[in-house]
């Protein structure tokens, strides 16, 4: 199982971690400009002599050009096969940095230190790395495990409200995949006045859920597709809102995708309607609704047809027959998909 450490302060853990055999001959730290400013100093003295590679922030820079900047940075750092890359940042940094490390000199070791909730519970864990390419998200990449993922939940205390809500959507997804007790506890959590002690416990539970699934199917041939719950509709909404110059954070689109895919689960897989309605109430209260109309359905459907999980042109969904009862590779009629979007707009 991938090693996940939960230190209360990064600077206390790093000296021990970096001294572990095999000791790296060079250390490089990858951050984006924002994370460099706010979090680089948290690494403390043990990373003081590391070579810094600083890239532009946000998903728009998860590109081949930025990847090449990281490879160049590793060359300037004179990194060898025995060097270590520390990816300090959100999902963009851990995805791109993981891919840079996995390909530089055919693979060097890397450590992920996620600084956002979304990266802690999802991007930094489970070995998916990559970049966007040709207008498509995560189009080029590979599976490569970070040697260690360091989750310092203290960082969440200073995370902005929108990013906290965004990451929480993936936690809610993990809870729906886990079981009734876990799901009910996630619905009781109040994101308008977050209790950080409770949140830290929920983050650990969420990571355990993801690890448990990834361990059974690291390369997404089967059960790992469960982690796509909410994402078929969610990715289409996310791309559509980018296209129409109204971008939202990933987790908001996933939360709305969950509403649609739970509606479809209730309609064709027997998900109890009280699960649909209580989850929908929580999501609409926390994330509001996307600004879409029925005129947008053709484009949303076309975007779903581009999903990587599709088989022979047919859109595939992960659905639930109950909380924790997972059905992968499900198909659905276009009418049901549109009914689900109506439900999201009008429920
Ligand atoms: N983000 C879904 C996965 O890691 O499979």
Boltz pocket constraint, residues with backbone or C-beta under 6 A from the ligand:
constraints:
  - pocket:
      binder: B
      contacts: [[A, 122], [A, 123], [A, 125], [A, 126], [A, 128], [A, 224], [A, 227], [A, 228]]
      max_distance: 6.0
